[in-house]
C-alpha cells in the first residue's frame, strides 16, 4: 500500500458532517490513488529491470573470466593451412 493512503477514504467519510459521501469525492480519491500507484509501479519495475540487467552483466563477466581460450600457432606446411591459402586465392580472384 502506498504511504499516506491508509484509511484516507474512511477518515474523510467520518470527518464530514454528512452521513453519506458523494461518489465524486470517492472517485476523485480513487483516481489519485491509482495514478500514484501507477507511478510507483513504473518506478519499481524500472528498478527491478536494472537490477536484473546488472546481475546478468555480472554473470556474463564471471563466465567469460573463467573461460580461457588457448590458441595454437598453425603449422604453415599443414594441410589445413594449404587449403585455407588455396580458398583465399580462389575467393579473391
N, C-alpha and C positions, 0 to 999 in steps of 0.2 A: 504494500500500500504506500502511496506517496505521502511524504510528511506534510502535515497541515490539513489533511483531508479526513482524518479520523473523526467521524461523528459531526461533520460540518452541517450536514443536512438536518440531523436530529437537533443539534443545538440551535440552529436558526429557526426551526419549527417551534421550539419551546420558547424562544425569546419573543416571538411575535405575539401581539395581543390577540390576534385572531386564532380561532380554533383550527382553521384549515389554512394550508399554504397553497398559494396559486401554482398551477402547473408550470407557468412560465418561469417562476423562480426556481423550481426544481430542475427544469431542463437547462436553465442557464448555468446552475451549479454543475450539472452533469456534463455539459459541454466543456466547461473549463477544466473539469477533472479529466475528461477524455483527451483534450488537447495537451494537457500537461503529461499525461501518461504516454501519449504518442511520442512526445519529445524525449521523455526519459527512456522509453523503449528503444528509440533510434540510437540514443547515446550509448546505452548498454550494448546494443547489438554491434555497434561500431567498435566498442572496446573489446568485446569478445572476439570479433573477427581479427583485430590487430594482434590480440594475444595468440590466436591460433596461427596467424601468419608468422609471428616471431618464433613460435615453437617449431613450426615446420622448417623455417630457415635454420634454426639451431640443429635440428635433427639431420638436415641435409649437410650442414657443415661438419657434424661429427662423423657422418657416414663417409664423406669424401676425405676427411682427415685420416680415417682408419685405413682406407684403401691406398695402397702404394703401388703404382703402376711401374713395372720394370720393362724397360725397352732393351732389346738386344740389337747390336750392330749387325747388319746384314752382310754376309759374305758377298763381295762383288762378283765372284765367279759362280755363285749358286744358280740353280735352275730357275728359282723364283725371281731372282733379280734380273736374269737374262730375259725372262718372259715379260716382266714389267717394262724393261727398256724397249723391247720389241713392240709392246702395246702402245707405249708413249710415242714411238716414232710413227706408228700407223695412225694414231689418232691426231697427231699434229699435221700430218700431210693430207 
